[in-house]
Amino acid sequence: MIPAQNFVAWGNVAPWADQRQIEQDLIISRAVVAIFTDPFLREALRFRGGTALNKLHFPAPLRHSEDIDLMRTAVGPIGPVLDALRVVLEPWLGHGQYESSPVAPKLKFRIEAEDGGGVPIRLKVETNISEIEAYDPPIDLPFGVANPWFTGNASVPTFSREEMLATKLRALLQREKGRDLCDLAHGLETFEGLNVEKVADYFGRYVALSGQIITRAQAEQRMFAKLARPRFLTDMQPLLPTQQAEALTDQTTLQ
């Protein structure tokens, strides 16, 4: 889809070990600009999740992230939002397959990769329709793409750093992905002036919103169980730049 010299150049921005990841990263970056330069979608959606953390919030991306996670800003039919997403994405990505969900309907795209290997690059655009409220005032962060294949800029609506990490903490305790711990740890290390009390407060609110209760003892028990599995953190390995990926082994994750 993208001329090889263009996504190779993008490797200076997204230094991932796999060239297909670099190509996917450039596609995702263009999609973010396309979504948030549309006036309707910019009012209707906010950007959240690991891709938002790495592309907007971190000083530099920590890892490759494969999906676009969006949040509604108001209650209402999802149809017009999905239609608008199709308008800005399908002309250059092709048809997006719709996957219904009462929580987060998705559009899934399959894009022919430049390597010609017959395995498409996948992109999932997920829109959460069950969580509307932002507990901190939402913020806008600048995002841009400068590449011969595509150049564009957008002011992207997203959440405060505290709220981003609160939802990342929830994900860490609810699923088995070491990338959640790495994202959370990186945020705690790099976000100056972070209000950790707010992170804990918003975490509790989001857990309650999903109808769950996670006590401190339960959270600790879950984390001890995760960390007892050496391969819990090595799911990050394929998502890192080459040097960091080679350094992340079963042994180093135990240290």
Residue pairs with C-beta under 8 A, 6 or more apart in sequence:
1 23
1 27
1 111
1 112
1 113
1 114
1 121
2 23
2 26
2 27
2 114
2 149
3 114
3 148
3 149
4 114
5 148
6 26
6 147
6 148
6 149
7 19
7 22
7 23
7 26
7 114
7 149
8 19
8 22
9 147
9 148
10 22
10 23
10 25
10 26
10 147
11 19
11 22
13 25
14 21
14 22
14 25
14 26
14 61
14 64
15 241
15 242
16 22
16 25
16 64
16 239
16 240
16 241
17 238
17 240
17 241
17 242
17 245
18 238
19 115
20 113
20 115
20 121
21 64
21 239
23 113
23 114
23 121
24 64
24 66
24 121
24 122
24 123
25 64
26 145
26 147
26 149
26 150
27 93
27 111
27 121
27 123
28 51
28 55
28 65
28 66
28 68
28 123
29 55
29 143
29 145
30 92
30 145
30 149
30 150
30 152
31 68
31 89
31 93
31 123
31 125
32 47
32 51
32 55
32 68
32 143
32 154
32 156
33 143
33 144
33 145
33 150
33 152
33 153
33 154
34 88
34 89
34 152
35 41
35 42
35 45
35 68
35 70
35 85
35 88
35 89
35 125
35 154
36 42
36 45
36 47
36 143
36 154
36 155
36 156
36 157
37 152
37 153
37 154
38 84
38 87
38 88
40 80
40 84
41 81
41 84
41 85
41 88
42 154
42 155
42 157
43 73
44 72
44 73
44 74
44 80
44 81
44 84
45 70
45 71
45 72
45 73
45 81
45 127
45 157
46 70
46 71
46 73
46 134
46 138
46 157
46 158
46 159
47 56
47 68
47 69
47 70
47 71
47 156
47 157
47 158
48 69
48 70
48 71
48 128
48 158
48 159
48 164
48 167
49 65
49 67
49 68
49 69
49 167
50 63
50 65
50 67
50 69
50 168
50 179
50 180
50 183
51 65
51 66
51 67
51 68
51 69
52 69
52 156
52 158
52 164
53 65
53 164
53 168
53 183
53 187
54 61
54 62
54 63
54 64
54 65
54 183
55 61
55 65
55 143
56 141
56 143
56 156
56 158
57 141
57 158
57 161
57 164
57 187
57 191
58 186
58 187
58 190
59 190
62 182
62 183
62 186
62 240
63 179
63 182
63 183
63 236
63 239
63 240
64 238
64 239
64 240
65 239
66 122
66 123
66 124
67 123
67 124
67 125
67 126
68 123
68 124
68 125
68 126
69 126
69 128
70 125
70 126
70 127
70 128
71 127
71 128
71 131
71 132
72 78
72 81
72 127
72 128
72 129
72 131
72 132
73 132
73 138
73 157
74 132
75 132
78 105
78 127
78 129
81 127
82 98
82 105
82 107
82 127
85 96
85 107
85 125
85 127
86 96
86 107
89 96
89 107
89 109
89 125
90 96
93 109
93 111
93 123
94 109
94 110
94 111
95 109
96 107
96 108
96 109
96 125
97 107
97 108
97 109
97 110
98 105
98 106
98 107
98 108
99 105
99 106
99 107
99 108
102 130
103 128
103 129
103 130
104 126
104 127
104 128
104 129
104 130
105 126
105 127
105 129
106 124
106 125
106 126
106 127
107 124
107 125
108 122
108 123
108 124
108 125
109 122
109 123
109 124
109 125
110 120
110 121
110 122
111 120
111 121
111 122
111 123
112 120
112 121
113 119
113 120
113 121
131 206
131 209
134 159
134 160
134 163
135 163
135 201
135 202
135 205
136 159
136 160
136 162
136 163
136 198
136 202
137 160
138 157
138 158
138 159
138 160
139 157
139 158
139 159
139 160
140 155
140 156
140 157
140 158
141 155
141 156
141 158
142 153
142 154
142 155
142 156
143 153
143 154
143 155
143 156
144 152
144 153
144 154
145 151
145 152
145 153
158 164
159 167
160 198
161 187
161 191
161 194
162 194
162 195
162 198
162 199
162 202
163 198
163 202
164 187
165 184
165 187
165 188
165 191
165 194
165 199
166 198
166 199
166 200
166 201
166 202
166 203
166 205
166 206
167 202
167 203
167 206
168 180
168 183
168 184
168 187
169 184
169 199
169 203
170 203
170 206
170 207
170 210
171 177
171 180
172 180
172 181
172 184
172 223
173 214
173 219
173 222
173 223
176 226
176 232
177 235
178 226
178 232
178 233
178 234
178 235
178 236
178 253
179 235
179 236
179 239
181 226
181 232
181 233
182 233
182 236
187 194
188 194
188 196
207 213
207 214
214 222
226 232
230 250
230 253
230 254
231 250
231 253
232 253
233 248
233 253
234 248
234 249
234 250
234 253
236 248
237 245
237 248
238 245
239 245
240 248
